[in-house]
Amino acid sequence: MPLHLFAGRRDRLVSVPEVVSWRRHAGRGCEVRTMPGGHFFVRAHEEAFLRELATLARRYARVPVAA
């Protein structure tokens, strides 16, 4: 499974380029998404983050096989 990385645009602890550097560890691809906010963007922008996660979940959802 590819890596899906999230980074806060104004994160002072882990910069976006530092997050992007994880691409070298992704054997099956990597996608980086930036979010508004800093290091705790997950809390500060919870709804936006959950929408992004839901989009990814739908991408990997199994489609029922017709009987």
N, C-alpha and C positions, 0 to 999 in steps of 0.2 A: 504494500500500500504506500502511496506517496505521502510525503510529509506535508502537512498544512500548518503553516506557521503564522502566528498573529503577532503584531508589534504595535505598540502605542506610538503615534507620530511624535509625541513630545516626551517620550521616555528618556529620563536622564540617567537611568541605571543600565539599561540595555538598549543601545541604539538600533535603528532599523538596519544599518549595514552589518551590525553584529548578528542580528537575527538572520539576515540574508546569507551570512557565511555558513549557516547550517546546511545550505544546499549541497555542499560537498559530501555530506553524510547520507544523502537521499539517493538510494540506488534505484528507486522507481519513480523519480520525479519529485518536484517540490514546488509548492505554491506559497507565496508570501502575501499576506493581506495586512495592510496597515489600517489601524483604527484611530478614531479621534481620542485624544487624551494621552496620559502619561503611563507610568508603570502599572497602575491599577485601573487601566481602561476597562477591564472586565467588570469592575464594580461601578465605575463612574458612567459607563455607557452600556449597561447590561443588556438592554433591549436590542441595541444595534448588534452587539456581539452574538446574542442568541439567534438573531435573524441570520447572521452569517453562518453559524453552526448548523442551523436548520437547512440552509441551502446545501451545505456539504453533506448532511445526513441524507437528504433526498437524492443526491448524486449517487450515493452508495447503497441506497435502499434496494432490496431485492424485489424484483417484479414477480408477482405470483405466476406460476406456470398454470396455464389452462389445462383442465383435466379432460 
